[in-house]
Structures are given as C-alpha cells and as structure tokens.
Amino acid sequence: MVINSARHSYSAPGTPADNAVIEHWWADFKAIWIAHLPKAQTLVELEQQVKEGITYFTEKFISAKRNDLTAAEYRFGKAN
C-alpha cells in the first residue's frame, strides 16, 4: 500500500455501513460496469476501463434516487 501511496481504510472491520455510499457505488460499478466488459488483459487496459467507468457513473449514469440526475448534476446542481 505504501508503494502505491494508498491509504488504509479506518472503518471498523465488518461494518460496511461506515462507508455505505462508497460501498453502494462500488457494488454498482462492479455489477453494471465491470461485469459487462471483456476482462482486461493488462494493467493499462484495466486502468482505462476504470477511468471510463468513473466518467460514466459521474457524468452519464442517471439515477431515480437522484431525481433522474447524474451524480455530477446532483452534487453540483443541474446546469440550466
């Protein structure tokens, strides 16, 4: 983790409710995005798939839970 400048989670073990929002996002990301793509063969391909997925879920994926807005529109206000 240190080599990649990653930070350890400080949530209590076995308590996903500590991070419910990101846990839900991660579940959607895996079920909706990654599961429907061909398996990445290289780290570069995986990084590209993840970047495209983040863009999709932030700027394109509309959710009824956010009043039919994208995450960016919901967070920063819908542009008129």
N, CA, C and O atoms as CSV, one atom per row, in Angstrom:
chain,resi,resn,atom,element,x,y,z
A,1,MET,N,N,0.818,-1.187,0.000
A,1,MET,CA,C,0.000,0.000,0.000
A,1,MET,C,C,0.863,1.253,0.000
A,1,MET,O,O,0.536,2.231,-0.671
A,2,VAL,N,N,1.948,1.232,0.735
A,2,VAL,CA,C,2.819,2.400,0.808
A,2,VAL,C,C,3.438,2.687,-0.556
A,2,VAL,O,O,3.558,3.844,-0.959
A,3,ILE,N,N,3.824,1.648,-1.251
A,3,ILE,CA,C,4.447,1.817,-2.566
A,3,ILE,C,C,3.519,2.552,-3.523
A,3,ILE,O,O,3.976,3.376,-4.315
A,4,ASN,N,N,2.233,2.266,-3.461
A,4,ASN,CA,C,1.257,2.881,-4.358
A,4,ASN,C,C,0.580,4.102,-3.765
A,4,ASN,O,O,-0.392,4.603,-4.330
A,5,SER,N,N,1.073,4.586,-2.645
A,5,SER,CA,C,0.508,5.754,-1.956
A,5,SER,C,C,-0.970,5.558,-1.620
A,5,SER,O,O,-1.746,6.514,-1.625
A,6,ALA,N,N,-1.352,4.318,-1.329
A,6,ALA,CA,C,-2.739,4.027,-0.958
A,6,ALA,C,C,-2.921,4.247,0.537
A,6,ALA,O,O,-1.992,4.066,1.324
A,7,ARG,N,N,-4.130,4.638,0.912
A,7,ARG,CA,C,-4.441,4.834,2.325
A,7,ARG,C,C,-5.282,3.677,2.822
A,7,ARG,O,O,-6.194,3.210,2.138
A,8,HIS,N,N,-4.968,3.229,4.006
A,8,HIS,CA,C,-5.721,2.146,4.627
A,8,HIS,C,C,-7.061,2.683,5.102
A,8,HIS,O,O,-7.148,3.814,5.580
A,9,SER,N,N,-8.097,1.877,4.973
A,9,SER,CA,C,-9.415,2.268,5.467
A,9,SER,C,C,-9.417,2.229,6.984
A,9,SER,O,O,-8.889,1.297,7.591
A,10,TYR,N,N,-10.006,3.235,7.586
A,10,TYR,CA,C,-10.087,3.280,9.036
A,10,TYR,C,C,-11.465,2.869,9.539
A,10,TYR,O,O,-11.791,3.086,10.706
A,11,SER,N,N,-12.268,2.283,8.673
A,11,SER,CA,C,-13.567,1.775,9.097
A,11,SER,C,C,-13.357,0.569,10.000
A,11,SER,O,O,-12.362,-0.146,9.884
A,12,ALA,N,N,-14.287,0.359,10.881
A,12,ALA,CA,C,-14.219,-0.818,11.734
A,12,ALA,C,C,-14.417,-2.063,10.870
A,12,ALA,O,O,-15.302,-2.076,10.014
A,13,PRO,N,N,-13.617,-3.102,11.073
A,13,PRO,CA,C,-13.769,-4.320,10.277
A,13,PRO,C,C,-15.183,-4.885,10.375
A,13,PRO,O,O,-15.776,-4.923,11.453
A,14,GLY,N,N,-15.707,-5.320,9.247
A,14,GLY,CA,C,-17.027,-5.938,9.223
A,14,GLY,C,C,-18.185,-4.977,9.378
A,14,GLY,O,O,-19.300,-5.392,9.693
A,15,THR,N,N,-17.932,-3.690,9.159
A,15,THR,CA,C,-19.005,-2.698,9.288
A,15,THR,C,C,-19.096,-1.862,8.013
A,15,THR,O,O,-18.687,-0.701,8.002
A,16,PRO,N,N,-19.631,-2.447,6.940
A,16,PRO,CA,C,-19.712,-1.703,5.684
A,16,PRO,C,C,-20.602,-0.469,5.766
A,16,PRO,O,O,-20.514,0.409,4.907
A,17,ALA,N,N,-21.452,-0.386,6.778
A,17,ALA,CA,C,-22.307,0.799,6.911
A,17,ALA,C,C,-21.482,2.052,7.173
A,17,ALA,O,O,-21.950,3.165,6.933
A,18,ASP,N,N,-20.251,1.877,7.666
A,18,ASP,CA,C,-19.368,3.025,7.863
A,18,ASP,C,C,-19.138,3.762,6.552
A,18,ASP,O,O,-18.957,4.979,6.536
A,19,ASN,N,N,-19.146,3.030,5.475
A,19,ASN,CA,C,-18.883,3.586,4.143
A,19,ASN,C,C,-20.004,3.216,3.186
A,19,ASN,O,O,-19.742,2.816,2.052
A,20,ALA,N,N,-21.233,3.341,3.622
A,20,ALA,CA,C,-22.374,2.859,2.841
A,20,ALA,C,C,-22.430,3.458,1.441
A,20,ALA,O,O,-22.750,2.755,0.482
A,21,VAL,N,N,-22.128,4.730,1.312
A,21,VAL,CA,C,-22.223,5.379,0.000
A,21,VAL,C,C,-21.219,4.779,-0.976
A,21,VAL,O,O,-21.586,4.411,-2.092
A,22,ILE,N,N,-19.964,4.677,-0.571
A,22,ILE,CA,C,-18.955,4.134,-1.484
A,22,ILE,C,C,-19.148,2.640,-1.688
A,22,ILE,O,O,-18.875,2.130,-2.775
A,23,GLU,N,N,-19.610,1.930,-0.671
A,23,GLU,CA,C,-19.885,0.502,-0.832
A,23,GLU,C,C,-20.987,0.287,-1.880
A,23,GLU,O,O,-20.890,-0.624,-2.702
A,24,HIS,N,N,-22.016,1.113,-1.851
A,24,HIS,CA,C,-23.098,1.017,-2.842
A,24,HIS,C,C,-22.571,1.365,-4.230
A,24,HIS,O,O,-22.880,0.680,-5.206
A,25,TRP,N,N,-21.776,2.427,-4.317
A,25,TRP,CA,C,-21.203,2.826,-5.600
A,25,TRP,C,C,-20.328,1.710,-6.158
A,25,TRP,O,O,-20.404,1.386,-7.343
A,26,TRP,N,N,-19.500,1.127,-5.301
A,26,TRP,CA,C,-18.590,0.076,-5.740
A,26,TRP,C,C,-19.367,-1.145,-6.226
A,26,TRP,O,O,-18.990,-1.761,-7.223
A,27,ALA,N,N,-20.446,-1.498,-5.532
A,27,ALA,CA,C,-21.281,-2.627,-5.957
A,27,ALA,C,C,-21.898,-2.345,-7.326
A,27,ALA,O,O,-21.901,-3.220,-8.192
A,28,ASP,N,N,-22.418,-1.139,-7.530
A,28,ASP,CA,C,-22.966,-0.762,-8.840
A,28,ASP,C,C,-21.882,-0.781,-9.908
A,28,ASP,O,O,-22.098,-1.278,-11.013
A,29,PHE,N,N,-20.728,-0.243,-9.578
A,29,PHE,CA,C,-19.614,-0.185,-10.528
A,29,PHE,C,C,-19.262,-1.589,-11.014
A,29,PHE,O,O,-19.085,-1.808,-12.212
A,30,LYS,N,N,-19.162,-2.527,-10.094
A,30,LYS,CA,C,-18.814,-3.899,-10.467
A,30,LYS,C,C,-19.950,-4.579,-11.227
A,30,LYS,O,O,-19.707,-5.246,-12.232
A,31,ALA,N,N,-21.176,-4.419,-10.763
A,31,ALA,CA,C,-22.309,-5.121,-11.373
A,31,ALA,C,C,-22.725,-4.526,-12.712
A,31,ALA,O,O,-23.080,-5.262,-13.633
A,32,ILE,N,N,-22.685,-3.225,-12.826
A,32,ILE,CA,C,-23.168,-2.558,-14.037
A,32,ILE,C,C,-22.049,-2.334,-15.043
A,32,ILE,O,O,-22.265,-2.481,-16.246
A,33,TRP,N,N,-20.875,-1.986,-14.580
A,33,TRP,CA,C,-19.801,-1.603,-15.497
A,33,TRP,C,C,-18.839,-2.754,-15.786
A,33,TRP,O,O,-18.783,-3.243,-16.914
A,34,ILE,N,N,-18.097,-3.180,-14.797
A,34,ILE,CA,C,-17.032,-4.163,-14.995
A,34,ILE,C,C,-17.573,-5.505,-15.495
A,34,ILE,O,O,-16.956,-6.131,-16.357
A,35,ALA,N,N,-18.701,-5.949,-14.974
A,35,ALA,CA,C,-19.235,-7.265,-15.344
A,35,ALA,C,C,-19.599,-7.363,-16.821
A,35,ALA,O,O,-19.685,-8.466,-17.361
A,36,HIS,N,N,-19.811,-6.236,-17.475
A,36,HIS,CA,C,-20.249,-6.248,-18.869
A,36,HIS,C,C,-19.138,-5.890,-19.849
A,36,HIS,O,O,-19.399,-5.650,-21.028
A,37,LEU,N,N,-17.922,-5.856,-19.372
A,37,LEU,CA,C,-16.777,-5.569,-20.235
A,37,LEU,C,C,-15.935,-6.826,-20.392
A,37,LEU,O,O,-15.954,-7.700,-19.526
A,38,PRO,N,N,-15.199,-6.921,-21.490
A,38,PRO,CA,C,-14.264,-8.038,-21.589
A,38,PRO,C,C,-13.188,-7.889,-20.508
A,38,PRO,O,O,-12.813,-6.773,-20.148
A,39,LYS,N,N,-12.704,-9.003,-20.004
A,39,LYS,CA,C,-11.702,-8.969,-18.941
A,39,LYS,C,C,-10.436,-8.274,-19.439
A,39,LYS,O,O,-9.894,-8.625,-20.487
A,40,ALA,N,N,-9.982,-7.299,-18.685
A,40,ALA,CA,C,-8.764,-6.572,-19.050
A,40,ALA,C,C,-7.579,-7.537,-19.046
A,40,ALA,O,O,-7.442,-8.364,-18.145
A,41,GLN,N,N,-6.743,-7.422,-20.045
A,41,GLN,CA,C,-5.581,-8.301,-20.156
A,41,GLN,C,C,-4.316,-7.667,-19.602
A,41,GLN,O,O,-3.342,-8.360,-19.308
A,42,THR,N,N,-4.336,-6.349,-19.462
A,42,THR,CA,C,-3.162,-5.647,-18.944
A,42,THR,C,C,-3.608,-4.618,-17.912
A,42,THR,O,O,-4.786,-4.269,-17.832
A,43,LEU,N,N,-2.662,-4.144,-17.136
A,43,LEU,CA,C,-2.959,-3.103,-16.157
A,43,LEU,C,C,-3.417,-1.832,-16.865
A,43,LEU,O,O,-4.304,-1.137,-16.370
A,44,VAL,N,N,-2.830,-1.526,-18.004
A,44,VAL,CA,C,-3.222,-0.340,-18.767
A,44,VAL,C,C,-4.687,-0.448,-19.197
A,44,VAL,O,O,-5.435,0.524,-19.099
A,45,GLU,N,N,-5.095,-1.618,-19.668
A,45,GLU,CA,C,-6.497,-1.821,-20.060
A,45,GLU,C,C,-7.422,-1.672,-18.863
A,45,GLU,O,O,-8.477,-1.047,-18.966
A,46,LEU,N,N,-7.033,-2.245,-17.723
A,46,LEU,CA,C,-7.854,-2.142,-16.516
A,46,LEU,C,C,-7.979,-0.693,-16.068
A,46,LEU,O,O,-9.071,-0.238,-15.725
A,47,GLU,N,N,-6.863,0.035,-16.071
A,47,GLU,CA,C,-6.906,1.452,-15.689
A,47,GLU,C,C,-7.836,2.231,-16.609
A,47,GLU,O,O,-8.587,3.089,-16.144
A,48,GLN,N,N,-7.798,1.947,-17.902
A,48,GLN,CA,C,-8.662,2.633,-18.861
A,48,GLN,C,C,-10.127,2.308,-18.596
A,48,GLN,O,O,-10.978,3.197,-18.635
A,49,GLN,N,N,-10.426,1.035,-18.326
A,49,GLN,CA,C,-11.802,0.643,-18.025
A,49,GLN,C,C,-12.310,1.340,-16.764
A,49,GLN,O,O,-13.456,1.788,-16.714
A,50,VAL,N,N,-11.463,1.428,-15.759
A,50,VAL,CA,C,-11.867,2.081,-14.508
A,50,VAL,C,C,-12.095,3.569,-14.744
A,50,VAL,O,O,-13.088,4.120,-14.269
A,51,LYS,N,N,-11.193,4.228,-15.468
A,51,LYS,CA,C,-11.365,5.660,-15.758
A,51,LYS,C,C,-12.658,5.913,-16.529
A,51,LYS,O,O,-13.405,6.840,-16.214
A,52,GLU,N,N,-12.917,5.090,-17.535
A,52,GLU,CA,C,-14.150,5.244,-18.315
A,52,GLU,C,C,-15.377,4.983,-17.447
A,52,GLU,O,O,-16.401,5.651,-17.596
A,53,GLY,N,N,-15.275,4.023,-16.552
A,53,GLY,CA,C,-16.387,3.724,-15.649
A,53,GLY,C,C,-16.673,4.856,-14.684
A,53,GLY,O,O,-17.832,5.180,-14.424
A,54,ILE,N,N,-15.625,5.457,-14.153
A,54,ILE,CA,C,-15.806,6.592,-13.247
A,54,ILE,C,C,-16.470,7.743,-13.988
A,54,ILE,O,O,-17.376,8.385,-13.457
A,55,THR,N,N,-16.025,8.006,-15.206
A,55,THR,CA,C,-16.650,9.054,-16.015
A,55,THR,C,C,-18.117,8.725,-16.272
A,55,THR,O,O,-18.981,9.594,-16.159
A,56,TYR,N,N,-18.395,7.481,-16.614
A,56,TYR,CA,C,-19.774,7.069,-16.880
A,56,TYR,C,C,-20.654,7.285,-15.655
A,56,TYR,O,O,-21.719,7.894,-15.756
A,57,PHE,N,N,-20.220,6.791,-14.504
A,57,PHE,CA,C,-21.049,6.885,-13.300
A,57,PHE,C,C,-21.149,8.307,-12.760
A,57,PHE,O,O,-22.102,8.630,-12.051
A,58,THR,N,N,-20.189,9.152,-13.081
A,58,THR,CA,C,-20.219,10.530,-12.607
A,58,THR,C,C,-21.005,11.444,-13.541
A,58,THR,O,O,-21.775,12.289,-13.087
A,59,GLU,N,N,-20.808,11.272,-14.851
A,59,GLU,CA,C,-21.332,12.235,-15.810
A,59,GLU,C,C,-22.484,11.736,-16.684
A,59,GLU,O,O,-23.170,12.545,-17.309
A,60,LYS,N,N,-22.710,10.415,-16.740
A,60,LYS,CA,C,-23.712,9.898,-17.675
A,60,LYS,C,C,-24.809,9.062,-17.034
A,60,LYS,O,O,-25.943,9.081,-17.512
A,61,PHE,N,N,-24.509,8.332,-15.969
A,61,PHE,CA,C,-25.467,7.410,-15.349
A,61,PHE,C,C,-26.523,8.189,-14.586
A,61,PHE,O,O,-26.217,8.859,-13.599
A,62,ILE,N,N,-27.763,8.101,-15.041
A,62,ILE,CA,C,-28.883,8.803,-14.414
A,62,ILE,C,C,-29.563,7.853,-13.440
A,62,ILE,O,O,-29.820,6.693,-13.762
A,63,SER,N,N,-29.850,8.355,-12.252
A,63,SER,CA,C,-30.468,7.525,-11.221
A,63,SER,C,C,-31.755,8.155,-10.710
A,63,SER,O,O,-31.817,9.358,-10.456
A,64,ALA,N,N,-32.775,7.329,-10.564
A,64,ALA,CA,C,-34.043,7.799,-9.989
A,64,ALA,C,C,-33.844,8.231,-8.540
A,64,ALA,O,O,-34.573,9.085,-8.036
A,65,LYS,N,N,-32.854,7.639,-7.872
A,65,LYS,CA,C,-32.572,8.004,-6.476
A,65,LYS,C,C,-32.028,9.426,-6.364
A,65,LYS,O,O,-32.035,10.020,-5.286
A,66,ARG,N,N,-31.560,9.961,-7.481
A,66,ARG,CA,C,-31.051,11.343,-7.507
A,66,ARG,C,C,-31.967,12.228,-8.341
A,66,ARG,O,O,-31.506,13.178,-8.973
A,67,ASN,N,N,-33.246,11.925,-8.345
A,67,ASN,CA,C,-34.229,12.712,-9.103
A,67,ASN,C,C,-33.902,12.759,-10.593
A,67,ASN,O,O,-34.021,13.807,-11.227
A,68,ASP,N,N,-33.493,11.631,-11.141
A,68,ASP,CA,C,-33.150,11.497,-12.562
A,68,ASP,C,C,-32.015,12.422,-12.988
A,68,ASP,O,O,-32.022,12.972,-14.090
A,69,LEU,N,N,-31.055,12.581,-12.110
A,69,LEU,CA,C,-29.866,13.378,-12.403
A,69,LEU,C,C,-28.639,12.475,-12.397
A,69,LEU,O,O,-28.660,11.382,-11.832
A,70,THR,N,N,-27.567,12.948,-13.034
A,70,THR,CA,C,-26.290,12.259,-12.908
A,70,THR,C,C,-25.697,12.630,-11.554
A,70,THR,O,O,-26.191,13.535,-10.882
A,71,ALA,N,N,-24.647,11.935,-11.159
A,71,ALA,CA,C,-24.007,12.250,-9.879
A,71,ALA,C,C,-23.466,13.679,-9.878
A,71,ALA,O,O,-23.581,14.386,-8.877
A,72,ALA,N,N,-22.879,14.103,-10.991
A,72,ALA,CA,C,-22.337,15.462,-11.074
A,72,ALA,C,C,-23.448,16.502,-10.986
A,72,ALA,O,O,-23.304,17.510,-10.293
A,73,GLU,N,N,-24.549,16.263,-11.681
A,73,GLU,CA,C,-25.674,17.204,-11.622
A,73,GLU,C,C,-26.245,17.277,-10.213
A,73,GLU,O,O,-26.568,18.358,-9.721
A,74,TYR,N,N,-26.366,16.134,-9.574
A,74,TYR,CA,C,-26.917,16.081,-8.222
A,74,TYR,C,C,-26.000,16.794,-7.228
A,74,TYR,O,O,-26.464,17.535,-6.362
A,75,ARG,N,N,-24.708,16.563,-7.363
A,75,ARG,CA,C,-23.737,17.131,-6.417
A,75,ARG,C,C,-23.542,18.628,-6.624
A,75,ARG,O,O,-23.484,19.389,-5.659
A,76,PHE,N,N,-23.442,19.045,-7.866
A,76,PHE,CA,C,-23.079,20.434,-8.153
A,76,PHE,C,C,-24.234,21.276,-8.679
A,76,PHE,O,O,-24.048,22.455,-8.983
A,77,GLY,N,N,-25.405,20.702,-8.790
A,77,GLY,CA,C,-26.562,21.449,-9.291
A,77,GLY,C,C,-26.670,21.313,-10.791
A,77,GLY,O,O,-25.678,21.442,-11.509
A,78,LYS,N,N,-27.861,21.054,-11.259
A,78,LYS,CA,C,-28.072,20.867,-12.696
A,78,LYS,C,C,-27.938,22.195,-13.421
A,78,LYS,O,O,-28.516,23.205,-13.020
A,79,ALA,N,N,-27.160,22.168,-14.503
A,79,ALA,CA,C,-26.984,23.379,-15.313
A,79,ALA,C,C,-28.285,23.691,-16.035
A,79,ALA,O,O,-28.920,22.796,-16.593
A,80,ASN,N,N,-28.674,24.928,-16.026
A,80,ASN,CA,C,-29.911,25.348,-16.701
A,80,ASN,C,C,-29.613,25.864,-18.085
A,80,ASN,O,O,-30.529,26.262,-18.805
